[in-house]
Amino acid sequence: MANQDLLGELVDIARSFATYGKVADYIPALRDQNPDDLAISIYSIENESYYAGDHLKKFTLQSISKVIALALVLMDNGEEEVFSRVGMEPTGDPFNSIAKLETHKPSKPLNPMINAGALAVTNMISGNSVVEKWDRLIEFICHLTGQKVTYNEDVAYSELQTANLNRSLCYFMKQHGVISGNVEDLLVLYTKQCAVEMNCMDLAKIGAVFANDGADPESGKQLITKDVARICKTFMVTCGMYNSSGEFAIKVGIPAKSGVSGGIMGSVPGKCGIGIFGPALDEVGNSIAGVKLLEGLSGKYSWSIF
Ligand code: GLN
């Protein structure tokens, strides 16, 4: 497994790339993050953990939550229902693009890792109200981390006030029968989901559950079915790093999902989960130092699945 000193060295090297990135500012509450932060935790399926940097600092999941919501919704509704509303194909467009919704027929989102697809997925969480749906989602996340996790109200509120592009995606999809119900309720749920807050260690633990075919490495309990864990990891490979998933697959080769807060969750099948936080982003919205760090790690330990 990993080596604590080497991890520290890799973090120091990767941190120097943060100066070439930029903190996300389209969600006002994310603007104040420190671009030089970089931390990592690794949680092996043998329950060993390693870390470097401020690994207990909390950050919001943002798009990383998409893969978690997908796992829940697939278990709730089954593959057939879910994939009747969202596709399985990667896109070369940015994560918040509306373009393909109109030009691609049928007009359902291309995949669950872009905003349109994630909104359609969150719309399928079972429950009779926003509160019930939220309770199920957060309870699921608490089981995955083994911790009492909650969300950052300021970040959720800040996104809700400014999420007009996501609103447009929802209204477009409602018109075309991809989503149902009240759009504002869906946005409340989605922005809370994106604002779920945790540290690198918690995130690494979730990555380890996926790496362990859906079973909690600690208790052995099957938290996600093996099939659903496989589907989620596949989406992480094909679409998890937005429109640079192809380059990431070549250079890193680890199923991973990033978020605009600067988090990345990695899952090395049969080995470990990885949680990274580095808020300076590259032009597509991935943690610039985080990607470098994963590149270094994957090379060092031959973790590419290819
Ligand atoms: N909450 C963000 C949004 O919907 C998540 C996007 C991301 O992390 N790429 O815009």
Residues whose N, C-alpha, C, O or C-beta is under 5 A from the ligand:
A	BS01	LIG	Q62 S63 F95 N115 C194 S258 G259 V260
